[in-house]
């Protein structure tokens, strides 16, 4: 494995560090403090292990609203 990595490095030569346009123009995302995070356990279909999901309270509210809208959309479908 090490021989493969060394061979790849020697065949391609040194890589010059070029700035990408994303790093120079993209705004830095706002850092979320650990205290602002809300963690919940969700049951995954087909698994016995619940999954832990940590997001902010605002993201939980958005997710809840989207889920509610999807359920209402499915319930309002009229049969042919």
C-alpha positions, -999 to 999 in steps of 0.1 A, spaced: 0 0 0 28 24 9 46 16 -23 14 25 -43 12 59 -25 49 66 -31 46 56 -68 16 79 -72 35 108 -56 66 103 -78 47 100 -110 25 131 -106 52 153 -91 46 180 -65 12 196 -64 11 234 -64 -13 249 -39 -37 270 -60 -65 290 -43 -99 279 -52 -126 305 -60 -148 291 -33 -124 298 -5 -119 334 -16 -155 344 -23 -176 322 -1 -187 337 32 -178 317 63 -207 299 79 -218 310 113 -204 288 139 -230 271 161 -221 266 197 -225 232 213 -249 247 238 -273 258 209 -276 222 196 -306 200 204 -301 163 201 -329 138 195 -330 100 189 -350 89 158 -360 54 149 -346 43 116 -369 20 96 -353 -15 92 -329 -10 120 -329 -18 157 -306 11 166 -320 46 169 -300 74 153 -289 105 172 -295 137 153 -282 170 166 -293 203 151 -304 237 163 -339 244 175 -347 265 144 -338 236 122 -360 212 142 -389 237 138 -383 239 100 -382 201 98 -414 197 118 -432 222 95 -420 204 63 -430 170 77 -465 184 86 -469 199 51 -460 166 35 -485 147 56 -513 172 48 -504 170 11 -508 132 11 -540 134 31 -556 159 6 -551 137 -25 -585 130 -40 -592 96 -54 -601 94 -91 
